[in-house]
Amino acid sequence: MNKKVIIFGIIVAIVGIGILGSYSFSPNETVNLDMGRTHGDVSTAMGSPILGDPSAPITIVEFGDYQCHACYNWFHTHKPVIYENYIATGKANLIFIDLAFLGRDSPIAAQASYCAEDQGMYWEYHDLLYNSQESQIDNGWANSERLKAFAFNLGLEMTLFESCLDSDKYSKRVQYNVSEAKKHGARATPTFIIVGPDNQQEQFQGGQPYTTFKQIMDNMI
């Protein structure tokens, strides 16, 4: 084999490893280390853990921002019914992908959720952020100190959490998710893509009501 071909192959392999390594994932993040995890044509590899049964026939992909008031309304008004009738019953699962762009505190709030995931508390922290959201963007409710206070309230090990957050450990992961959201035309939050069992997709913007999700998902099953 030509030496130039061999050398080129080695260089490609090294660059590939470097790209993966730059995301600084923790060893216990087995779901998010799966770089092949996709739903339809959406890469969900660096999004949230899967909420619900991973083998459910339908996946709801939510692109959201923790400072988004429309996301807050959907979380409180429509998500509980969707969870009860589709996620808890194994008909669908949900993955949250950060479109953290509304304010300066949006990216660090997203990073904090993954610091909580390091301790197995992603969804608890995610829910606490939406339960604690205040109406004004960047008024301090999601700054670093408040994010640490939320972690304390959940009983997380604070030395680990603070080290994670202060080091920007997950900044590139959040940047990747924002890029993925924009790649799929998400320009506002929330934006949803519902992926069916045959990889058929329905995409729409805004905190649509339960009836919208029900109609789409029932037609896919």
Secondary structure, 3 states (H helix, E strand, C coil): CCHHHHHHHHHHHHHHHHHHHCCCCCCCCCCCCCCCCEECCEECCCCCCCECCCCCCEEEEEEECCCCHHHHHHHHHCHHHHHHHHHCCCCEEEEEEECCCCCCCHHHHHHHHHHHHCCCCHHHHHHHHHHHCCCCCCCCCCCHHHHHHHHHHCCCCHHHHHHHHHCCCCHHHHHHHHHHHHHCCCCCCCEEEEECCCCCEEEEECCCCHHHHHHHHHHHC
